């Protein structure tokens, strides 16, 4: 592996972690909004 391969592997790992964090945050936010809406209807 040359230097470019190492940089690409690190970049892919960082983007994957960022994507997972964004998806989990989006799901959590959506869940909280749904709970808030159901509480307002009561």
N, C-alpha and C positions, 0 to 999 in steps of 0.2 A: 504494500500500500504506500503510495506516495503522499505528499502533503495535501494534495487536492482531495484525495479520497477521504482522508481523516477529517478535513474541514466539512466535506459533504455529509459524512456520518453524524458529526456533531450538530450540524444545521438541521438535519432530518429529525434527530432526537428532540431538539429544542422546539421545532415546529409541532411535533407530535404532542409534546407536553402542553404547549400553548393551546392546541386544538382541543385536547381533553379538558383543560381547565375552562375554556370558553363554552364547550358543550354542557359540562356539568353546571356551570354558573347559569346558563340559559335555562336548563331544565329546572333548577332550583328556583329561579326567578318566576318562571311560568307557574310552578306549583304554588308559590306564595301568592301570586296574583289570583289564582283559582280559589285558594282558601279565603282570601280577602273578599272576593265576590260572593262566595257562599255565606260568609258571615254577615255581609250587608243585606242579603235577602231575608235573613231571619228576623 
